[in-house]
């Protein structure tokens, strides 16, 4: 199934009649004249703050996972979702994104320059305003989950993790808006940990994007608890592997990050090509993650995506 999807990756979309287009690292966003946002979740993969290529079916997997979490966390935080008319498409309320990503971390891990472990390994004992105890090992659980917000960098630039005070100074975001967003992020993370724990998983860390509705309400936007925005480990093997100094079993895009790091790429210089066998294994892990998290089988469409999206968008009343 994944092999078949290699033939027609969704690397971009072109629906000019939907409205003004903004292209993110993974999602193509269209703002419609009537105040809605059409989000096309592509198969692009982003890591180390770069778009690295595509993974077959990745957009469908992410959209499936995000739709599950959006629906099942409405009691914790309001979100922007209106409907999901296609495996790669989500219709949402148009919001003004806050200029900050709310990153929540529960473990001392990571491989990127912004990760808490890289800072800790270099001797830092304060991260984004939080004091860290000495003597911790890589992948150790932190005393409690911490909020480590970051700036939202333009394409090709690195996000900057910073304290609340630094983020307020850099971004100009009002303190009340930051605190509201932070409170929602921590509540969502606690709910994510609870649900994942029931599925035998550890929600290690994640990021949330929040935005303001036209009425001024701060709500969750973009995505939530997908293998792109979050790190997941298997609960039943974590303790033994941690005791032996091994990496935890994971099924998120850390697999691709580790492959690239092994090639010497950590965000700078030429991007190494990702072989098909790495793409297939990465997607096997993505699908396993989503099925484990949602408790539902992932049944993808292997139809050519642009024709299918066009048909489904027209069925939802859009002129495309």
QUIJOUR-V858876 format. One record per backbone hydrogen bond with DSSP energy under -0.5 kcal/mol. NH is the residue of the N-H (numbers start at 0). CO is the residue of the C=O. If there is no record, write none. Layout:
BEGIN
nh={NH & NH}
co={CO & CO}
END
This chain:
BEGIN
nh={4 & 5 & 5 & 6 & 7 & 8 & 10 & 17 & 18 & 19 & 21 & 23 & 23 & 27 & 28 & 28 & 29 & 30 & 31 & 31 & 34 & 36 & 37 & 38 & 38 & 39 & 39 & 40 & 40 & 41 & 41 & 42 & 44 & 46 & 49 & 51 & 51 & 52 & 54 & 57 & 60 & 61 & 62 & 63 & 64 & 65 & 66 & 67 & 68 & 69 & 70 & 71 & 72 & 72 & 73 & 75 & 76 & 79 & 81 & 82 & 85 & 88 & 89 & 90 & 91 & 92 & 93 & 95 & 96 & 97 & 99 & 100 & 101 & 102 & 103 & 104 & 105 & 107 & 108 & 114 & 116 & 118 & 119 & 120 & 121 & 122 & 123 & 126 & 129 & 131 & 135 & 138 & 139 & 139 & 141 & 145 & 147 & 147 & 149 & 150 & 152 & 155 & 156 & 160 & 161 & 166 & 167 & 168 & 169 & 170 & 171 & 177 & 178 & 179 & 180 & 181 & 182 & 183 & 184 & 185 & 186 & 187 & 188 & 189 & 190 & 191 & 192 & 193 & 194 & 195 & 196 & 197 & 198 & 198 & 199 & 200 & 201 & 202 & 203 & 203 & 204 & 205 & 206 & 207 & 208 & 209 & 210 & 211 & 212 & 215 & 218 & 218 & 219 & 220 & 222 & 229 & 230 & 232 & 233 & 234 & 235 & 237 & 237 & 238 & 240 & 241 & 242 & 243 & 244 & 245 & 250 & 252 & 254 & 256 & 257 & 258 & 259 & 260 & 261 & 262 & 262 & 263 & 264 & 265 & 271 & 274 & 277 & 278 & 279 & 280 & 281 & 282 & 283 & 284 & 285 & 286 & 287 & 288 & 289 & 290 & 291 & 292 & 293 & 294 & 298 & 299 & 301 & 307 & 308 & 309 & 310 & 311 & 312 & 313 & 314 & 315 & 316 & 317 & 319}
co={0 & 1 & 2 & 3 & 4 & 5 & 8 & 14 & 15 & 30 & 28 & 21 & 26 & 39 & 21 & 26 & 37 & 19 & 29 & 35 & 31 & 91 & 29 & 36 & 89 & 27 & 37 & 38 & 87 & 25 & 39 & 9 & 52 & 49 & 46 & 44 & 49 & 44 & 42 & 54 & 56 & 57 & 58 & 59 & 60 & 61 & 62 & 63 & 64 & 65 & 66 & 67 & 68 & 69 & 70 & 72 & 72 & 219 & 90 & 90 & 88 & 85 & 38 & 82 & 36 & 79 & 34 & 211 & 94 & 209 & 97 & 149 & 207 & 100 & 205 & 145 & 203 & 139 & 106 & 111 & 108 & 114 & 115 & 116 & 117 & 119 & 118 & 129 & 126 & 124 & 132 & 107 & 107 & 136 & 105 & 104 & 102 & 145 & 100 & 159 & 150 & 48 & 153 & 158 & 148 & 162 & 163 & 164 & 165 & 166 & 167 & 173 & 174 & 175 & 176 & 177 & 178 & 179 & 180 & 181 & 182 & 183 & 184 & 185 & 186 & 187 & 188 & 189 & 190 & 191 & 192 & 193 & 194 & 195 & 196 & 195 & 232 & 200 & 201 & 230 & 230 & 103 & 228 & 101 & 220 & 99 & 218 & 95 & 216 & 212 & 210 & 216 & 77 & 208 & 220 & 225 & 204 & 201 & 248 & 199 & 199 & 233 & 234 & 234 & 236 & 237 & 238 & 239 & 241 & 240 & 231 & 226 & 251 & 252 & 253 & 254 & 255 & 256 & 257 & 258 & 259 & 260 & 259 & 263 & 269 & 272 & 274 & 274 & 275 & 276 & 277 & 278 & 279 & 280 & 281 & 282 & 283 & 284 & 285 & 286 & 287 & 288 & 289 & 290 & 296 & 297 & 299 & 303 & 304 & 305 & 306 & 307 & 308 & 309 & 310 & 311 & 313 & 312 & 317}
END
